[in-house]
């Protein structure tokens, strides 16, 4: 079985400027994800995709199999990530003359995952024969209990089905934590959504699920890494 790891890192970042190469615990942020991918020993090839030469040059200091210069078309803040991952798969298969069975994308902005998260999430997609798997953590807010939205000038619960008076009695819900995404090859090449029928999720604890989108997130991750 052949598995490709993609690490996608745009140069532009609206929430926190240059976040993918900001120094945290003595290393550029992207190096933490690269190190995890290497140490997992799960992947046949590891590739980094970026529109930024600076990010690619920094990534080149690690044992990366292929540095992919991403086009501007796939690098804007409004571009979905799946096309960029698909582009990395197509280019990697052409480069190495390999047809991969699975693709795992590790997000640079979620560096608190550990090696067992990478290995165990992959074991789960294989065991249950799913086409897509992504990582989540238990939500700290619940749409059946304490998440609201405004409709027609009034405020109401997001989910109005049922009467739940505590978060613990409400249906269990999860946050996507933007850490791990896995696809079967054919599914990645043909689907533009994670939410297909044959998908699943892998649960991670909150303390390994912080996604860096702001300076506050960055400080929080820095604290947890200590």
C-alpha positions as CSV (number, residue, x, y, z in Angstrom):
1,X,0.0,0.0,0.0
2,X,1.4,3.4,-1.0
3,X,0.6,6.5,1.0
4,X,1.3,10.1,0.1
5,X,1.6,12.9,2.7
6,X,0.8,16.4,1.5
7,X,1.7,19.5,3.5
8,X,0.1,22.6,2.0
9,X,1.2,26.1,3.1
10,X,0.2,29.3,1.4
11,X,2.4,32.3,1.6
12,X,-0.5,34.7,2.4
13,X,-2.3,34.5,5.7
14,X,-5.1,36.9,6.6
15,X,-5.5,35.9,10.3
16,X,-1.8,35.9,11.2
17,X,0.8,37.1,8.8
18,X,3.5,34.6,7.7
19,X,2.1,32.1,10.3
20,X,3.5,29.0,8.4
21,X,7.1,30.1,9.1
22,X,6.7,31.9,12.4
23,X,9.1,30.5,15.0
24,X,7.6,28.3,17.7
25,X,9.7,26.2,20.1
26,X,12.9,27.1,18.1
27,X,11.5,26.0,14.7
28,X,9.5,27.5,11.8
29,X,5.9,26.3,12.3
30,X,5.9,24.2,9.1
31,X,8.9,22.1,10.4
32,X,6.8,20.7,13.3
33,X,4.4,19.1,10.8
34,X,7.2,17.9,8.5
35,X,8.9,16.3,11.5
36,X,5.7,14.5,12.5
37,X,5.3,13.2,9.0
38,X,8.8,11.9,8.9
39,X,8.7,10.3,12.4
40,X,5.5,8.5,11.7
41,X,7.2,6.4,9.1
42,X,3.8,5.9,7.5
43,X,4.4,7.6,4.1
44,X,6.1,6.5,0.9
45,X,6.6,10.1,-0.1
46,X,6.2,13.5,1.6
47,X,5.6,16.6,-0.5
48,X,5.2,20.3,0.4
49,X,3.0,22.5,-1.8
50,X,3.3,26.3,-1.6
51,X,3.1,29.4,-3.7
52,X,5.9,30.9,-1.6
53,X,9.5,30.4,-2.5
54,X,10.4,31.3,1.1
55,X,8.3,28.5,2.5
56,X,9.7,26.1,0.0
57,X,13.3,27.1,0.8
58,X,12.6,26.7,4.5
59,X,11.0,23.3,3.9
60,X,14.0,22.2,1.8
61,X,16.1,22.1,4.9
62,X,14.1,19.0,6.0
63,X,13.9,15.5,4.3
64,X,11.2,16.4,1.8
65,X,10.8,14.2,-1.3
66,X,9.3,16.9,-3.5
67,X,8.7,20.7,-3.3
68,X,5.8,21.8,-5.4
69,X,5.4,25.4,-6.5
70,X,1.7,26.0,-6.4
71,X,0.0,28.2,-9.0
72,X,-1.6,31.5,-8.0
73,X,-5.0,30.1,-9.1
74,X,-4.7,27.6,-6.2
75,X,-3.3,30.0,-3.7
76,X,-5.8,32.7,-3.0
77,X,-7.6,33.1,0.4
78,X,-10.9,32.1,-1.3
79,X,-9.6,28.9,-2.9
80,X,-10.7,25.6,-1.3
81,X,-7.9,23.4,-0.1
82,X,-9.0,20.2,-1.7
83,X,-8.0,21.3,-5.3
84,X,-4.5,22.2,-4.0
85,X,-4.2,18.7,-2.4
86,X,-5.4,17.1,-5.6
87,X,-2.9,19.1,-7.6
88,X,-0.1,17.9,-5.2
89,X,-1.2,14.3,-5.7
90,X,-1.3,14.5,-9.5
91,X,2.2,16.2,-9.6
92,X,3.7,13.7,-7.2
93,X,2.4,10.7,-9.1
94,X,3.9,12.2,-12.3
95,X,7.2,13.0,-10.5
96,X,7.7,9.6,-8.9
97,X,5.8,7.4,-11.4
98,X,3.8,6.0,-8.5
99,X,0.0,5.5,-8.2
100,X,-0.8,6.1,-4.5
101,X,-3.5,4.3,-2.7
102,X,-4.2,6.9,0.0
103,X,-3.4,10.6,0.5
104,X,-3.1,12.2,4.0
105,X,-2.9,15.9,4.3
106,X,-1.4,17.3,7.5
107,X,-2.3,21.0,8.1
108,X,0.6,23.2,9.1
109,X,-1.6,25.4,11.4
110,X,-2.5,22.4,13.7
111,X,0.9,21.3,15.0
112,X,-0.3,19.8,18.3
113,X,-1.2,16.4,16.8
114,X,1.1,13.6,17.8
115,X,2.5,10.6,15.9
116,X,-0.1,8.3,17.3
117,X,-2.9,10.6,15.9
118,X,-1.4,10.2,12.4
119,X,-1.0,6.4,12.7
120,X,-4.3,5.7,14.5
121,X,-6.4,7.8,12.1
122,X,-4.9,5.9,9.2
123,X,-5.6,2.6,10.9
124,X,-9.2,3.7,11.3
125,X,-9.8,4.5,7.6
126,X,-8.4,1.2,6.6
127,X,-10.2,-0.9,9.2
128,X,-13.6,0.6,8.4
129,X,-13.0,0.9,4.7
130,X,-13.9,4.5,4.5
131,X,-13.2,6.8,1.5
132,X,-12.6,9.9,3.5
133,X,-11.6,10.5,7.1
134,X,-10.9,13.8,8.9
135,X,-10.0,14.7,12.5
136,X,-12.3,16.4,15.0
137,X,-12.5,17.2,18.7
138,X,-15.6,17.3,20.9
139,X,-17.3,20.7,20.5
140,X,-17.3,23.1,23.5
141,X,-20.6,24.6,22.2
142,X,-23.7,22.7,21.1
143,X,-26.2,23.8,18.5
144,X,-29.0,22.0,20.3
145,X,-28.3,23.8,23.6
146,X,-26.2,27.0,23.5
147,X,-25.5,28.0,19.8
148,X,-27.9,30.6,18.4
149,X,-28.6,32.3,15.1
150,X,-30.7,35.3,14.1
151,X,-33.7,34.6,11.8
152,X,-36.3,37.2,10.9
153,X,-35.2,39.6,13.6
154,X,-35.3,37.1,16.4
155,X,-32.7,34.8,18.0
156,X,-33.2,31.1,18.1
157,X,-31.2,27.9,18.7
158,X,-29.4,26.6,15.6
159,X,-31.0,23.2,16.2
160,X,-34.5,23.4,17.5
161,X,-35.3,19.7,17.4
162,X,-35.9,18.3,20.9
163,X,-35.8,20.0,24.3
164,X,-32.3,19.8,25.9
165,X,-31.7,21.6,29.1
166,X,-28.0,20.7,29.6
167,X,-25.1,20.3,27.2
168,X,-24.5,16.8,28.6
169,X,-27.9,15.6,27.6
170,X,-27.8,17.2,24.1
171,X,-26.7,15.2,21.1
172,X,-22.9,14.8,20.9
173,X,-21.4,17.2,18.3
174,X,-17.8,17.8,17.1
175,X,-15.6,20.5,15.7
176,X,-13.4,19.8,12.7
177,X,-10.0,20.6,14.0
178,X,-8.2,21.1,10.7
179,X,-5.4,18.7,11.6
180,X,-5.7,15.5,9.6
181,X,-7.5,14.7,6.3
182,X,-7.3,11.3,4.5
183,X,-8.7,10.3,1.2
184,X,-8.7,7.2,-1.0
185,X,-7.0,8.2,-4.2
186,X,-10.0,7.9,-6.5
187,X,-12.2,9.8,-4.0
188,X,-9.8,12.8,-3.9
189,X,-9.6,12.9,-7.6
190,X,-13.4,12.9,-8.1
191,X,-15.0,14.6,-5.0
192,X,-14.9,18.2,-3.9
193,X,-16.5,17.7,-0.5
194,X,-15.6,15.8,2.6
195,X,-19.2,15.1,3.3
196,X,-19.9,12.1,1.2
197,X,-21.8,9.0,2.3
198,X,-18.8,6.8,3.1
199,X,-16.8,9.1,5.4
200,X,-15.8,9.0,9.0
201,X,-13.9,11.1,11.6
202,X,-11.1,10.6,14.1
203,X,-11.5,12.1,17.5
204,X,-8.6,14.1,19.1
205,X,-8.6,15.9,22.5
206,X,-9.0,19.6,22.6
207,X,-5.4,20.1,23.8
208,X,-4.2,18.7,20.5
209,X,-6.8,20.4,18.3
210,X,-6.0,24.1,18.3
211,X,-5.8,25.5,14.8
212,X,-3.7,28.7,14.5
213,X,-5.7,31.5,12.9
214,X,-4.8,34.4,15.1
215,X,-2.0,35.7,17.4
216,X,-4.1,34.4,20.4
217,X,-4.2,30.9,18.8
218,X,-0.4,31.1,18.2
219,X,0.3,32.0,21.9
220,X,-2.0,29.2,23.1
221,X,-0.2,26.6,20.9
222,X,3.1,27.9,22.2
223,X,1.9,27.4,25.7
224,X,0.7,23.8,25.0
225,X,4.0,23.0,23.3
226,X,5.9,23.9,26.4
